[in-house]
Amino acid sequence: MPLHLHNTLSRQKELFEPLDPEQVGMYVCGPTVYDRIHIGNARPFVIFDVLYRLLKRRYRRVTYVRNITDVDDKINERAAELGVPIRELTERTVDQFHDDVAAIGVLPPDHEPRATDHIEAMIAMIGRLIEKHHAYVAEGHVVFSVQSMADYGRLSRRNREELIAGARVDVAPYKKDPADFVLWKPSAAELPGWDSPWGRGRPGWHIECSAMSQAFLGDQFDIHGGGVDLVFPHHENELAQSCGANPGSRFARYWVHNGYLMAEGEKMSKSLGNFYTVHELLEDYPGEALRLSLLMTHYRQPMDFTKAGLAEAKRVLDRLYTALRACQDVAPVRAEIEDGVAAALEDDLNTPLAVRQVMADVQTLNKSVAEGDAEAVARDKGRLLAGAAILGLGMDDAEGWFKRQDGAGPGGLDAVQIEALIDARTAARQARDFSEADRIRDELLSQGVQLEDRASGTIWRRAS
C-alpha cells in the first residue's frame, strides 16, 4: 500500500511522493537544551522515530536531521539561575537528552546539528533576505518583513490579527509591522555572541532551523515534522524566510505535526503534580512502556497521558514478552512486516491500529505454541518480531524484560535475591521437603514474583 501522510499545509491526507524516488529527506525540530525533556517533548521524538523506521523500510536512502538548539534566551536564563556557564549547561543537557531518548527506543538521527556550529550559514541566509528586501536592519536588529511575503500565514492559516496576537514577541518600536520577527539580535558582553555585518549578536530561533535544514537537506526537501505547537510562529516563520532566501523553493513539501499532550486530564504543571519528565518516569517504568503509551493514541489526536495508561502499556508488553518467552528456544523465520501492521502505518501512521495488529500476532503465536507446531511457531515468531520492531517494540530479551522491571518497590527483592530463593526452593524440592518449597514459592508470590516450573528449570517474572 502506498504511504499517505496528513499534510498540515493542505489540511489533507496526501499520497507521499518524495522529490527523489530513491531517497527521502526529513527534518524534525529537536530540543532546546536547558532542562530535561518531559513526556510531552518525548511524543514527537517517538512518533517521528516510527516514521523514520517506516521510511527506511520503503526507501533506499533516508536522511533524517534532528537539530539541537543550544543558543536561546531560555538557556541564558537557566544558566544564570543555576550559576553555571552556558556551555556547561548545554553539554550536560544534551547528554541527558541522549540518555532519555535512547531509553525510550528512539534511534539516533543521521545528522544532529547544533545551532552554534551553523552561525555562519545563518548570517549568510540573513544577508540574502536583506538583499531580496525580505528583511531590514533596525537598531542593531535584523527583522523579517512579513508584508514582503504575499502568502505569509499559509501554513497556520491565521488572519492578520491572529498573526500579531500569536507572534509571542514584543511589539518593539523598531519594527515596521507588529507581526515582523527578529532574525538577529544584539548580544551583551556576558551573553553568547558572534561578529556579523550588523554587530556582535546572536540568531533568532526561527533562522536556526532554516539554516541547519538547508545545510543537510538542501533548500527543498520532503518532510518537516514537529509538534502542533510549532506550527505558529516557528514553522510559519521558517517557511517564509526559507522561501524568501531561496526563490522558487517550496522548502518542505509535507508538514507533519503531532497533537497536544495533557497529563492526567490537565495541562502539565508542577503545581498540579502532573509534570512528568522522562527521567522521572524511567525510575518507575521501563522505557519501552513509555514508548508504547505514546503510540496508543493516533499522533494527530490530542493525548491525555496518565500513569494508569502507562501501567496498561506495561501490561500489554508483558503479554508480548510472555509469548516470546514461551518460544525463546525457537529461532524465528525472517519475515516481512505483517500486512495489517504495514497497512496501518502506511495510512498516516495509525500506530494504535498497528499495535492492535501486533497483539493479534501475539495471540496467533500463542496458539501455535499451544499446538506444538514448531514450523508455525518459527514463522509466527518472525512475523511478530518484524511488526513489533518497526514500532520500536519487542527489542528486549524476554527473560531480561521480566527480570529487569523495577516493580519490587522499596524493600522489595532484587534479581539476585530472587534467584537465591529459587535455588533454595530447588534444593528443597530435590530433598523432598515440599513444605519448604511451597513456603518459598508463597514468599516470592507475596513479593509480587510469579514462578513457572519447566523441564529446563524454573523461570520467574514480576506480577503485573
C-alpha positions in Angstrom: 0.0 0.0 0.0 1.4 3.5 -0.8 2.3 5.7 2.1 -0.2 8.5 2.9 0.6 11.4 5.4 -1.6 14.3 6.6 0.0 17.5 5.3 -0.7 20.5 7.6 -0.1 22.8 4.6 -3.0 21.4 2.6 -5.0 20.1 5.7 -5.4 16.8 3.8 -4.1 13.3 3.9 -1.9 13.0 0.8 -0.1 10.4 -1.1 3.6 10.7 -0.2 5.8 11.2 -3.2 9.4 12.2 -2.4 11.3 14.6 -4.6 13.7 11.7 -5.4 12.1 8.2 -5.7 15.3 6.7 -4.3 15.7 8.8 -1.2 13.9 10.9 1.4 14.9 13.9 3.4 13.2 14.6 6.8 13.9 17.4 9.3 12.4 17.4 12.8 12.8 20.1 15.4 14.9 18.9 18.3 15.2 20.1 21.9 16.3 23.4 23.3 18.8 22.2 25.8 18.2 24.0 29.1 16.4 21.2 31.0 15.4 17.5 30.9 12.6 16.7 28.4 9.2 15.9 29.7 6.7 13.4 28.3 5.1 16.0 26.0 8.6 16.7 24.5 9.1 12.9 24.0 5.9 12.4 21.9 7.3 13.8 18.6 10.6 12.1 19.0 8.8 8.7 19.3 6.3 9.5 16.5 9.0 10.6 14.0 11.2 7.7 15.1 8.4 5.3 13.9 8.1 7.3 10.6 11.9 7.1 10.2 11.8 3.3 10.7 9.0 3.0 8.1 10.7 5.2 5.6 14.0 3.2 5.9 12.0 0.1 5.1 10.5 1.7 2.0 13.4 3.7 0.5 17.0 3.0 -0.3 18.3 6.1 1.4 16.7 8.2 4.2 18.4 11.3 5.6 16.9 12.2 9.0 18.0 15.5 10.5 17.0 16.5 14.1 18.7 19.6 15.5 19.9 20.7 18.9 19.1 24.3 19.8 22.0 25.4 22.0 21.7 29.2 21.8 18.5 30.6 23.1 17.3 33.1 25.7 15.8 30.2 27.8 19.3 28.7 28.0 20.8 32.0 29.1 18.2 32.5 31.8 18.6 28.9 33.2 22.4 29.1 33.3 22.1 32.4 35.2 19.6 30.9 37.6 21.8 27.9 38.3 25.0 29.9 38.4 26.8 27.7 35.8 28.5 28.5 32.5 26.1 28.3 29.5 28.3 25.7 27.7 28.4 23.5 30.9 24.6 23.6 31.0 24.1 22.8 27.3 26.6 20.0 27.3 25.1 18.4 30.3 21.6 18.7 29.0 22.5 17.2 25.6 23.9 14.2 27.4 20.7 13.9 29.4 18.6 14.2 26.3 20.5 11.4 24.6 20.1 9.1 27.6 16.4 9.8 27.9 15.5 9.2 24.2 17.7 6.1 24.0 15.8 4.7 27.0 12.5 5.0 25.1 13.9 3.3 22.0 14.5 6.4 19.8 17.1 5.8 17.1 19.8 8.4 16.6 19.1 10.7 13.5 21.5 10.6 10.6 22.6 14.2 11.5 22.2 16.1 14.7 23.4 19.7 14.0 23.9 22.2 16.8 22.9 25.8 16.2 26.2 27.1 17.4 28.0 25.2 14.7 26.0 26.9 11.9 26.1 30.6 12.8 28.0 31.5 9.5 25.2 29.8 7.5 22.6 31.8 9.4 24.4 35.1 8.8 24.6 34.2 5.1 20.9 33.5 4.9 20.0 36.7 6.7 22.2 38.6 4.2 20.3 37.1 1.3 17.0 38.1 2.9 18.2 41.7 3.2 19.4 41.7 -0.4 16.0 40.4 -1.6 14.1 43.0 0.6 12.6 40.5 2.9 14.4 41.8 5.9 15.7 45.1 7.2 18.2 46.4 9.8 16.8 48.4 12.7 18.6 49.4 16.0 21.2 46.6 15.8 18.5 44.0 14.9 17.7 42.3 11.6 14.0 41.9 11.2 12.0 39.9 8.7 9.2 41.8 7.0 6.1 39.7 6.8 4.5 42.1 4.4 7.2 41.2 1.9 5.7 37.7 1.5 2.3 37.8 0.0 1.5 34.3 1.2 2.7 34.7 4.8 0.4 32.7 7.1 -0.5 30.0 4.6 0.8 27.2 6.9 -1.1 28.2 10.0 -4.0 29.8 8.1 -4.2 32.7 10.6 -5.6 36.1 9.7 -3.5 39.2 10.3 -5.0 39.9 13.8 -4.3 36.3 14.9 -0.8 36.5 13.5 0.0 39.6 15.5 -1.6 38.2 18.7 0.1 34.9 18.4 3.6 36.0 17.4 4.8 35.6 21.0 7.1 38.6 20.7 7.1 42.1 22.0 5.9 44.7 19.5 9.2 46.6 19.6 9.3 50.2 18.3 12.0 49.3 15.7 9.6 47.0 13.9 7.8 48.3 10.8 5.0 45.9 11.4 3.9 44.3 14.7 4.0 40.8 13.1 7.6 41.2 11.9 10.0 38.8 13.6 13.7 39.0 14.6 16.4 37.2 12.6 19.4 38.7 14.5 19.6 40.5 17.8 22.4 42.3 19.7 24.2 40.4 22.5 25.5 42.0 25.7 29.1 41.2 26.7 28.0 38.5 29.1 25.8 36.7 26.6 26.8 34.4 23.7 27.5 36.4 20.6 29.2 36.3 17.2 30.5 39.0 14.9 28.3 39.9 12.0 27.7 42.7 9.5 25.2 44.1 11.9 27.3 44.0 15.0 28.0 41.4 17.7 24.9 39.4 18.3 23.1 36.0 18.1 20.4 34.5 15.9 16.7 34.4 16.4 15.2 31.0 17.0 13.5 30.6 13.6 16.5 31.2 11.4 18.4 28.5 13.1 16.3 25.7 11.7 16.2 27.2 8.2 20.0 27.2 8.0 20.5 23.8 9.6 17.9 22.0 7.4 19.4 23.6 4.3 22.9 22.5 5.3 22.0 18.9 5.3 18.9 18.6 3.0 19.2 21.5 0.6 16.8 24.3 0.1 13.9 21.9 -0.7 13.2 18.6 1.0 10.4 16.1 1.7 9.2 16.2 5.3 9.3 18.7 8.1 8.0 17.5 11.4 7.3 18.6 15.0 4.6 19.3 17.5 1.4 21.2 16.5 2.5 23.9 18.9 5.3 24.8 16.5 3.0 25.5 13.5 2.9 29.1 14.5 5.1 31.0 14.8 8.1 28.8 14.4 7.3 26.7 11.3 5.4 29.6 9.7 8.4 31.8 10.0 10.8 29.0 8.9 8.7 28.6 5.7 8.7 32.3 5.0 12.4 33.0 5.5 13.5 29.8 3.7 11.4 30.5 0.6 12.4 34.2 0.8 16.1 33.4 0.8 15.7 30.7 -1.9 13.3 32.0 -4.6 11.4 29.2 -6.3 11.9 26.8 -3.4 8.9 25.2 -1.6 11.1 24.4 1.4 9.3 21.4 2.9 6.7 19.6 0.8 5.0 17.7 3.6 4.4 19.3 7.1 3.6 16.6 9.7 2.6 17.6 13.2 1.6 15.6 16.3 -1.2 16.8 18.6 -1.0 18.3 22.0 -0.4 16.3 25.1 -2.0 16.8 28.5 -1.3 14.8 31.7 -4.0 13.3 34.0 -6.7 15.3 32.2 -4.9 18.7 32.7 -2.3 20.8 31.2 1.0 19.7 32.6 2.0 21.8 35.6 4.4 21.3 38.5 1.8 22.9 40.8 -0.7 20.2 39.8 1.7 17.4 40.4 1.3 16.1 36.8 4.5 17.4 35.3 6.4 14.3 34.3 9.9 14.3 32.9 11.0 11.2 31.0 13.9 10.8 33.5 11.5 10.6 36.5 9.1 8.2 34.8 12.0 5.9 33.9 12.6 5.5 37.6 9.4 3.5 37.9 8.6 2.2 34.5 10.6 0.6 31.6 11.3 2.9 28.7 9.5 0.6 26.3 6.3 1.1 28.3 6.7 4.9 28.0 7.2 4.5 24.2 4.1 2.2 23.8 1.9 4.5 25.8 2.7 7.3 23.4 1.9 5.1 20.4 -1.5 4.0 21.7 -3.1 7.3 20.6 -3.0 8.4 17.0 -0.3 11.0 16.6 -2.5 13.8 15.3 -5.0 13.4 18.1 -4.7 15.2 21.5 -3.4 12.8 24.0 -4.1 12.5 27.7 -1.0 10.9 29.3 -1.8 9.1 32.6 0.0 6.8 35.0 -2.9 4.4 34.5 -2.3 4.4 30.8 1.4 3.8 31.3 0.7 0.8 33.6 -1.6 -0.6 30.9 1.1 -0.2 28.3 3.4 -2.2 30.5 0.8 -5.0 30.9 0.5 -5.1 27.1 4.2 -5.6 26.8 4.1 -8.2 29.5 1.8 -10.2 27.2 4.1 -9.7 24.3 7.2 -10.8 26.2 5.3 -13.8 27.8 4.6 -15.1 24.3 8.2 -14.6 23.2 9.5 -16.3 26.3 7.3 -19.3 25.7 9.2 -20.0 22.5 12.6 -18.5 23.3 14.4 -21.6 22.1 12.8 -21.4 18.7 14.7 -19.4 16.0 12.3 -17.1 14.2 12.0 -17.3 10.4 12.9 -13.9 9.0 9.7 -12.3 7.8 8.3 -9.2 6.3 6.0 -7.0 8.4 2.5 -8.4 8.7 0.2 -6.8 6.1 -2.1 -5.4 8.8 0.8 -3.6 10.6 2.1 -2.2 7.3 -1.3 -1.1 6.1 -2.0 0.7 9.5 1.3 2.6 9.4 1.1 3.5 5.7 -2.3 5.1 6.5 -1.0 8.2 8.1 0.9 6.4 10.9 -2.0 4.7 12.5 0.0 3.4 15.4 -3.0 2.4 17.6 -4.2 0.0 14.9 -0.7 -1.3 14.3 -0.3 -2.1 18.0 -3.6 -4.0 17.9 -2.4 -6.0 15.0 0.9 -6.8 16.8 -1.2 -8.1 19.7 -3.3 -10.2 17.3 0.0 -11.7 16.2 0.8 -12.4 19.8 -2.4 -14.5 20.0 -1.6 -16.3 16.8 1.9 -17.2 18.2 0.4 -18.4 21.5 -1.9 -20.7 19.5 0.9 -22.2 17.5 2.9 -22.7 20.7 0.0 -24.4 22.4 -0.5 -26.7 19.4 3.2 -27.6 19.4 3.7 -26.8 15.7 7.4 -25.9 15.6 7.2 -24.7 11.9 4.3 -22.4 12.6 5.9 -21.1 15.8 9.1 -20.1 13.9 7.0 -18.4 11.2 4.7 -16.6 13.6 7.5 -15.5 15.9 9.4 -14.0 12.9 6.3 -12.1 11.8 5.6 -10.9 15.3 9.1 -9.6 15.8 9.1 -7.8 12.4 5.8 -6.0 13.2 6.9 -5.1 16.7 10.3 -3.9 15.6 9.0 -1.2 13.2 7.2 0.3 16.2 10.4 0.0 18.2 8.9 -2.7 20.4 9.9 -6.2 21.3 13.6 -5.5 21.1 14.4 -6.7 24.6 15.3 -10.2 25.7 12.2 -11.9 27.0 13.8 -13.1 30.2 15.5 -9.8 30.7 12.3 -7.9 30.3 10.8 -9.6 33.4 13.9 -9.7 35.5 14.8 -6.0 34.9 11.5 -4.5 35.9 11.7 -2.1 38.9 8.4 -3.3 40.2 9.6 -4.7 43.6 9.2 -1.3 45.3 11.0 -0.1 48.4 12.3 -3.1 50.4 11.4 -5.5 47.6 13.5 -8.3 46.3 16.1 -7.7 43.6 17.0 -10.2 40.9 20.0 -11.7 42.9 17.8 -12.3 45.9 15.0 -13.9 43.8 17.5 -16.2 42.1 18.9 -17.2 45.5 15.4 -18.1 46.8 14.7 -20.1 43.6 17.9 -22.0 44.2 16.9 -22.7 47.8 13.4 -23.9 46.6 15.0 -26.2 44.0 17.2 -27.7 46.7 14.2 -28.2 49.0 12.3 -30.0 46.2 15.3 -32.2 45.5 15.4 -33.1 49.2 11.6 -33.8 49.0 11.0 -31.0 51.6 7.9 -29.8 49.7 6.5 -27.8 52.6 9.7 -25.6 52.5 9.5 -25.4 48.7 5.9 -24.2 48.9 6.8 -21.7 51.6 9.5 -20.2 49.4 7.0 -20.1 46.4 4.5 -18.3 48.7 7.1 -15.9 49.9 8.0 -14.9 46.4 4.4 -14.6 45.4 3.8 -12.2 48.3 6.6 -10.1 46.9 5.0 -10.0 43.5 7.2 -12.7 41.9 5.5 -15.5 40.0 7.3 -18.8 39.3 6.8 -21.2 36.4 8.4 -24.6 36.6 9.6 -26.1 33.3 11.6 -29.1 32.3 14.6 -26.8 31.7 14.3 -25.2 35.1 12.3 -22.5 37.0 11.7 -19.1 35.4 10.2 -16.1 37.1 8.6 -12.7 36.4 7.1 -9.9 38.4 3.4 -9.9 38.6 1.7 -7.2 36.5 
